[in-house]
């Protein structure tokens, strides 16, 4: 993963999302790093797509699952 193009700016971008408490947990979920999972703290799926659109790695393919937040499913 670290050998891919634009790794340093991507890592800095993700570190910023973590420091803002937007990304709560994230990392690869496949042995070859081809798939990742992010757990984020936000009210709407649109916010996830908007925030990730600024990532230097712009090839995000988001798939959302219903998320529990403060006892409510969004």
N, CA, C and O atoms as CSV, one atom per row, in Angstrom:
chain,resi,resn,atom,element,x,y,z
A,1,UNK,N,N,0.822,-1.185,0.000
A,1,UNK,CA,C,0.000,0.000,0.000
A,1,UNK,C,C,0.873,1.259,0.000
A,1,UNK,O,O,0.596,2.210,-0.730
A,2,UNK,N,N,1.908,1.260,0.806
A,2,UNK,CA,C,2.759,2.457,0.900
A,2,UNK,C,C,3.566,2.707,-0.362
A,2,UNK,O,O,4.107,3.798,-0.542
A,3,UNK,N,N,3.655,1.711,-1.242
A,3,UNK,CA,C,4.408,1.868,-2.485
A,3,UNK,C,C,3.560,2.474,-3.603
A,3,UNK,O,O,4.088,2.789,-4.670
A,4,UNK,N,N,2.265,2.642,-3.378
A,4,UNK,CA,C,1.392,3.180,-4.410
A,4,UNK,C,C,1.615,4.678,-4.589
A,4,UNK,O,O,2.068,5.377,-3.682
A,5,UNK,N,N,1.282,5.143,-5.786
A,5,UNK,CA,C,1.402,6.574,-6.073
A,5,UNK,C,C,0.569,7.377,-5.087
A,5,UNK,O,O,-0.498,6.940,-4.656
A,6,UNK,N,N,1.056,8.528,-4.743
A,6,UNK,CA,C,0.366,9.494,-3.874
A,6,UNK,C,C,0.144,8.981,-2.459
A,6,UNK,O,O,-0.770,9.438,-1.772
A,7,UNK,N,N,0.976,8.029,-2.011
A,7,UNK,CA,C,0.813,7.536,-0.639
A,7,UNK,C,C,0.989,8.647,0.397
A,7,UNK,O,O,0.121,8.790,1.258
A,8,UNK,N,N,2.068,9.444,0.362
A,8,UNK,CA,C,2.243,10.459,1.414
A,8,UNK,C,C,1.059,11.436,1.527
A,8,UNK,O,O,0.604,11.693,2.642
A,9,UNK,N,N,0.540,11.994,0.406
A,9,UNK,CA,C,-0.599,12.896,0.585
A,9,UNK,C,C,-1.866,12.169,1.038
A,9,UNK,O,O,-2.669,12.733,1.781
A,10,UNK,N,N,-2.050,10.928,0.598
A,10,UNK,CA,C,-3.206,10.153,1.054
A,10,UNK,C,C,-3.109,9.897,2.560
A,10,UNK,O,O,-4.087,10.070,3.287
A,11,UNK,N,N,-1.938,9.490,3.018
A,11,UNK,CA,C,-1.752,9.206,4.447
A,11,UNK,C,C,-1.991,10.469,5.272
A,11,UNK,O,O,-2.611,10.404,6.333
A,12,UNK,N,N,-1.509,11.607,4.801
A,12,UNK,CA,C,-1.728,12.871,5.520
A,12,UNK,C,C,-3.215,13.218,5.546
A,12,UNK,O,O,-3.725,13.687,6.564
A,13,UNK,N,N,-3.903,12.993,4.444
A,13,UNK,CA,C,-5.340,13.250,4.369
A,13,UNK,C,C,-6.089,12.381,5.378
A,13,UNK,O,O,-6.937,12.878,6.119
A,14,UNK,N,N,-5.780,11.094,5.406
A,14,UNK,CA,C,-6.456,10.189,6.330
A,14,UNK,C,C,-6.115,10.526,7.779
A,14,UNK,O,O,-6.987,10.474,8.647
A,15,UNK,N,N,-4.863,10.870,8.047
A,15,UNK,CA,C,-4.479,11.270,9.406
A,15,UNK,C,C,-5.296,12.480,9.868
A,15,UNK,O,O,-5.682,12.565,11.034
A,16,UNK,N,N,-5.557,13.413,8.949
A,16,UNK,CA,C,-6.361,14.587,9.288
A,16,UNK,C,C,-7.794,14.177,9.635
A,16,UNK,O,O,-8.372,14.691,10.593
A,17,UNK,N,N,-8.369,13.247,8.853
A,17,UNK,CA,C,-9.729,12.788,9.145
A,17,UNK,C,C,-9.794,12.090,10.504
A,17,UNK,O,O,-10.798,12.189,11.210
A,18,UNK,N,N,-8.737,11.394,10.860
A,18,UNK,CA,C,-8.678,10.744,12.176
A,18,UNK,C,C,-8.561,11.802,13.268
A,18,UNK,O,O,-9.248,11.716,14.285
A,19,UNK,N,N,-7.708,12.789,13.070
A,19,UNK,CA,C,-7.529,13.825,14.102
A,19,UNK,C,C,-8.805,14.639,14.314
A,19,UNK,O,O,-9.024,15.181,15.397
A,20,UNK,N,N,-9.648,14.726,13.278
A,20,UNK,CA,C,-10.928,15.421,13.401
A,20,UNK,C,C,-12.022,14.506,13.963
A,20,UNK,O,O,-13.162,14.936,14.138
A,21,UNK,N,N,-11.678,13.262,14.241
A,21,UNK,CA,C,-12.616,12.252,14.747
A,21,UNK,C,C,-13.711,11.916,13.750
A,21,UNK,O,O,-14.776,11.432,14.136
A,22,UNK,N,N,-13.462,12.166,12.480
A,22,UNK,CA,C,-14.395,11.752,11.431
A,22,UNK,C,C,-14.200,10.258,11.157
A,22,UNK,O,O,-15.166,9.494,11.138
A,23,UNK,N,N,-12.953,9.848,10.946
A,23,UNK,CA,C,-12.644,8.423,10.820
A,23,UNK,C,C,-12.354,7.901,12.217
A,23,UNK,O,O,-11.443,8.374,12.896
A,24,UNK,N,N,-13.143,6.919,12.635
A,24,UNK,CA,C,-13.005,6.336,13.962
A,24,UNK,C,C,-12.090,5.126,13.919
A,24,UNK,O,O,-11.308,4.898,14.842
A,25,UNK,N,N,-12.188,4.352,12.852
A,25,UNK,CA,C,-11.397,3.134,12.691
A,25,UNK,C,C,-11.295,2.844,11.209
A,25,UNK,O,O,-12.258,3.056,10.472
A,26,UNK,N,N,-10.159,2.367,10.761
A,26,UNK,CA,C,-10.022,2.027,9.348
A,26,UNK,C,C,-8.781,1.216,9.077
A,26,UNK,O,O,-7.811,1.245,9.835
A,27,UNK,N,N,-8.835,0.492,7.978
A,27,UNK,CA,C,-7.680,-0.281,7.566
A,27,UNK,C,C,-8.053,-1.333,6.548
A,27,UNK,O,O,-9.226,-1.508,6.219
A,28,UNK,N,N,-7.042,-2.039,6.048
A,28,UNK,CA,C,-7.285,-3.067,5.040
A,28,UNK,C,C,-8.067,-4.246,5.623
A,28,UNK,O,O,-7.903,-4.604,6.790
A,29,UNK,N,N,-8.922,-4.842,4.784
A,29,UNK,CA,C,-9.688,-6.021,5.209
A,29,UNK,C,C,-9.432,-7.201,4.286
A,29,UNK,O,O,-10.111,-8.224,4.376
A,30,UNK,N,N,-8.453,-7.061,3.400
A,30,UNK,CA,C,-8.071,-8.173,2.544
A,30,UNK,C,C,-6.564,-8.335,2.618
A,30,UNK,O,O,-5.843,-7.379,2.905
A,31,UNK,N,N,-6.096,-9.527,2.361
A,31,UNK,CA,C,-4.665,-9.808,2.472
A,31,UNK,C,C,-3.799,-9.032,1.504
A,31,UNK,O,O,-2.613,-8.830,1.764
A,32,UNK,N,N,-4.366,-8.593,0.394
A,32,UNK,CA,C,-3.573,-7.872,-0.607
A,32,UNK,C,C,-3.824,-6.362,-0.580
A,32,UNK,O,O,-3.423,-5.652,-1.502
A,33,UNK,N,N,-4.478,-5.872,0.462
A,33,UNK,CA,C,-4.773,-4.435,0.634
A,33,UNK,C,C,-5.667,-3.867,-0.458
A,33,UNK,O,O,-5.721,-2.649,-0.627
A,34,UNK,N,N,-6.371,-4.713,-1.203
A,34,UNK,CA,C,-7.222,-4.206,-2.275
A,34,UNK,C,C,-8.560,-3.704,-1.765
A,34,UNK,O,O,-9.276,-3.007,-2.484
A,35,UNK,N,N,-8.905,-4.051,-0.533
A,35,UNK,CA,C,-10.161,-3.594,0.062
A,35,UNK,C,C,-9.892,-3.063,1.458
A,35,UNK,O,O,-9.104,-3.628,2.217
A,36,UNK,N,N,-10.562,-1.966,1.779
A,36,UNK,CA,C,-10.421,-1.371,3.112
A,36,UNK,C,C,-11.806,-1.122,3.697
A,36,UNK,O,O,-12.813,-1.129,2.988
A,37,UNK,N,N,-11.829,-0.905,4.991
A,37,UNK,CA,C,-13.064,-0.519,5.650
A,37,UNK,C,C,-12.782,0.704,6.505
A,37,UNK,O,O,-11.774,0.766,7.210
A,38,UNK,N,N,-13.681,1.672,6.435
A,38,UNK,CA,C,-13.612,2.838,7.306
A,38,UNK,C,C,-14.874,2.882,8.135
A,38,UNK,O,O,-15.973,2.672,7.621
A,39,UNK,N,N,-14.720,3.149,9.395
A,39,UNK,CA,C,-15.846,3.429,10.269
A,39,UNK,C,C,-15.761,4.914,10.580
A,39,UNK,O,O,-14.765,5.393,11.123
A,40,UNK,N,N,-16.814,5.630,10.231
A,40,UNK,CA,C,-16.804,7.083,10.361
A,40,UNK,C,C,-17.928,7.543,11.280
A,40,UNK,O,O,-18.906,6.828,11.498
A,41,UNK,N,N,-17.770,8.732,11.806
A,41,UNK,CA,C,-18.770,9.340,12.678
A,41,UNK,C,C,-19.385,10.522,11.934
A,41,UNK,O,O,-18.802,11.605,11.872
A,42,UNK,N,N,-20.564,10.298,11.372
A,42,UNK,CA,C,-21.271,11.361,10.665
A,42,UNK,C,C,-22.749,11.019,10.610
A,42,UNK,O,O,-23.153,9.900,10.928
A,43,UNK,N,N,-23.541,11.979,10.209
A,43,UNK,CA,C,-24.993,11.791,10.210
A,43,UNK,C,C,-25.527,11.221,8.904
A,43,UNK,O,O,-26.555,10.544,8.908
A,44,UNK,N,N,-24.853,11.480,7.788
A,44,UNK,CA,C,-25.386,11.087,6.494
A,44,UNK,C,C,-24.316,10.496,5.597
A,44,UNK,O,O,-23.149,10.881,5.662
A,45,UNK,N,N,-24.724,9.560,4.763
A,45,UNK,CA,C,-23.816,8.949,3.800
A,45,UNK,C,C,-23.216,10.000,2.872
A,45,UNK,O,O,-22.056,9.890,2.473
A,46,UNK,N,N,-23.997,11.009,2.530
A,46,UNK,CA,C,-23.513,12.071,1.646
A,46,UNK,C,C,-22.256,12.739,2.205
A,46,UNK,O,O,-21.356,13.107,1.451
A,47,UNK,N,N,-22.199,12.891,3.517
A,47,UNK,CA,C,-21.023,13.501,4.142
A,47,UNK,C,C,-19.785,12.640,3.922
A,47,UNK,O,O,-18.697,13.163,3.685
A,48,UNK,N,N,-19.948,11.334,4.000
A,48,UNK,CA,C,-18.818,10.431,3.754
A,48,UNK,C,C,-18.293,10.634,2.341
A,48,UNK,O,O,-17.092,10.812,2.139
A,49,UNK,N,N,-19.185,10.608,1.373
A,49,UNK,CA,C,-18.780,10.773,-0.025
A,49,UNK,C,C,-18.136,12.140,-0.263
A,49,UNK,O,O,-17.152,12.244,-0.995
A,50,UNK,N,N,-18.684,13.174,0.347
A,50,UNK,CA,C,-18.138,14.525,0.186
A,50,UNK,C,C,-16.741,14.625,0.778
A,50,UNK,O,O,-15.833,15.166,0.148
A,51,UNK,N,N,-16.569,14.106,1.989
A,51,UNK,CA,C,-15.259,14.196,2.650
A,51,UNK,C,C,-14.208,13.376,1.913
A,51,UNK,O,O,-13.075,13.829,1.750
A,52,UNK,N,N,-14.567,12.174,1.464
A,52,UNK,CA,C,-13.592,11.319,0.796
A,52,UNK,C,C,-13.270,11.784,-0.619
A,52,UNK,O,O,-12.255,11.375,-1.183
A,53,UNK,N,N,-14.102,12.615,-1.193
A,53,UNK,CA,C,-13.845,13.129,-2.541
A,53,UNK,C,C,-12.556,13.940,-2.610
A,53,UNK,O,O,-11.970,14.074,-3.684
A,54,UNK,N,N,-12.108,14.481,-1.480
A,54,UNK,CA,C,-10.875,15.277,-1.441
A,54,UNK,C,C,-9.620,14.429,-1.268
A,54,UNK,O,O,-8.511,14.964,-1.258
A,55,UNK,N,N,-9.778,13.135,-1.135
A,55,UNK,CA,C,-8.636,12.238,-0.954
A,55,UNK,C,C,-7.799,12.188,-2.233
A,55,UNK,O,O,-8.355,12.054,-3.323
A,56,UNK,N,N,-6.469,12.294,-2.119
A,56,UNK,CA,C,-5.614,12.157,-3.303
A,56,UNK,C,C,-5.818,10.825,-4.039
A,56,UNK,O,O,-5.570,10.735,-5.241
A,57,UNK,N,N,-6.265,9.807,-3.326
A,57,UNK,CA,C,-6.649,8.557,-3.986
A,57,UNK,C,C,-8.128,8.687,-4.281
A,57,UNK,O,O,-8.954,8.416,-3.409
A,58,UNK,N,N,-8.474,9.085,-5.463
A,58,UNK,CA,C,-9.862,9.414,-5.780
A,58,UNK,C,C,-10.672,8.233,-6.290
A,58,UNK,O,O,-11.794,8.420,-6.761
A,59,UNK,N,N,-10.143,7.042,-6.210
A,59,UNK,CA,C,-10.856,5.887,-6.755
A,59,UNK,C,C,-11.668,5.153,-5.694
A,59,UNK,O,O,-11.743,3.925,-5.717
A,60,UNK,N,N,-12.275,5.886,-4.766
A,60,UNK,CA,C,-13.095,5.274,-3.734
A,60,UNK,C,C,-14.347,4.686,-4.338
A,60,UNK,O,O,-15.008,5.323,-5.157
A,61,UNK,N,N,-14.668,3.500,-3.947
A,61,UNK,CA,C,-15.956,2.893,-4.301
A,61,UNK,C,C,-16.673,2.649,-2.979
A,61,UNK,O,O,-16.445,1.640,-2.311
A,62,UNK,N,N,-17.529,3.573,-2.618
A,62,UNK,CA,C,-18.207,3.505,-1.321
A,62,UNK,C,C,-19.379,2.544,-1.382
A,62,UNK,O,O,-20.156,2.528,-2.336
A,63,UNK,N,N,-19.477,1.764,-0.355
A,63,UNK,CA,C,-20.666,0.953,-0.169
A,63,UNK,C,C,-21.040,1.110,1.289
A,63,UNK,O,O,-20.264,0.778,2.185
A,64,UNK,N,N,-22.227,1.615,1.512
A,64,UNK,CA,C,-22.640,1.953,2.868
A,64,UNK,C,C,-23.552,0.882,3.441
A,64,UNK,O,O,-24.368,0.286,2.739
A,65,UNK,N,N,-23.391,0.663,4.704
A,65,UNK,CA,C,-24.280,-0.211,5.460
A,65,UNK,C,C,-25.004,0.650,6.475
A,65,UNK,O,O,-24.479,1.683,6.890
A,66,UNK,N,N,-26.196,0.248,6.883
A,66,UNK,CA,C,-26.845,1.021,7.946
A,66,UNK,C,C,-25.929,1.113,9.159
A,66,UNK,O,O,-25.349,0.117,9.591
A,67,UNK,N,N,-25.810,2.289,9.688
A,67,UNK,CA,C,-24.895,2.500,10.815
A,67,UNK,C,C,-25.677,2.863,12.065
A,67,UNK,O,O,-26.650,3.615,12.012
A,68,UNK,N,N,-25.239,2.321,13.179
A,68,UNK,CA,C,-25.846,2.672,14.448
A,68,UNK,C,C,-25.117,3.853,15.017
A,68,UNK,O,O,-23.891,3.854,15.128
A,69,UNK,N,N,-25.883,4.866,15.379
A,69,UNK,CA,C,-25.294,6.051,15.978
A,69,UNK,C,C,-26.232,6.542,17.054
A,69,UNK,O,O,-27.385,6.881,16.789
A,70,UNK,N,N,-25.737,6.577,18.243
A,70,UNK,CA,C,-26.542,7.017,19.388
A,70,UNK,C,C,-27.887,6.303,19.432
A,70,UNK,O,O,-28.919,6.909,19.720
A,71,UNK,N,N,-27.857,5.008,19.143
A,71,UNK,CA,C,-29.066,4.203,19.252
A,71,UNK,C,C,-30.028,4.323,18.088
A,71,UNK,O,O,-31.114,3.744,18.127
A,72,UNK,N,N,-29.654,5.066,17.047
A,72,UNK,CA,C,-30.530,5.220,15.892
A,72,UNK,C,C,-29.830,4.664,14.660
A,72,UNK,O,O,-28.610,4.764,14.532
A,73,UNK,N,N,-30.583,4.098,13.784
A,73,UNK,CA,C,-30.031,3.589,12.535
A,73,UNK,C,C,-30.295,4.600,11.431
A,73,UNK,O,O,-31.441,4.991,11.207
A,74,UNK,N,N,-29.250,5.024,10.743
A,74,UNK,CA,C,-29.396,5.972,9.643
A,74,UNK,C,C,-29.291,5.245,8.326
A,74,UNK,O,O,-29.388,5.867,7.268
